[in-house]
């Protein structure tokens, strides 16, 4: 997720150091860990095959997954017919886990993972048909995101596709704060900042659809950002069911969906000319 410790003199140090993403993080906090741990790397969360369906991966294509984490997407891509799937990671712990995932799926002939910086990836121009960043952009400071998207653009052939998923949105944070202030007593019962300590230190750039679309277009892509499907209410204290239900109500209406839905997708295309 984010840039590599192998940064050259021309790259700034990452906003979040690589060693923050240790094995414990990937096995206890990073999304999809339950399926991975229960199966010793053979099981995957639904977001991985769902992402390939969304981006329209075709048999024989090459996929590069920036911020590959435990590497589940690489295995699923090869099993779906990718000719080659390459993961990029700056965490040495993640690289080791990704290699275990590749071995568990028996796809080492077509899948690999590189320890490298998301802003300077040692792969050839135009190598990929698809580049993905799943739950990565919130971990990248704005300048890091710009550099990583520039690399994604370089790696893609003309007409190639970019898929981004990010969670949670910054809008959801604002809704929480407004709910906390709106009802007497909540300021006493609800924490001012309900985030997990890891989110506080790692989520340096949470997004809105407009902000994400602007960043992707600035990197040279045609971009279509859109709200996702998740309504996530874990921030709200369990005793406040009414407050939890509000997110679900907001998510049902077109004009208020962005206040209830907590995740974003963005599909980008590198112009053919």
MOLIN-V814905 format. One record per helix or strand of 3 or more residues. SS is the DSSP state (a for helix, b for strand). FROM is the first residue (numbers start at 0). TO is the last residue. Records with the same first field share a line. If there is no record, write none. Layout:
SS=FROM-TO + FROM-TO
This chain:
a=17-19 + 22-27 + 32-38 + 45-54 + 71-78 + 91-104 + 136-138 + 141-154 + 169-181 + 185-188 + 196-201 + 208-217 + 240-251 + 256-259
b=61-65 + 83-88 + 110-114 + 127-133 + 155-166 + 220-226 + 262-269
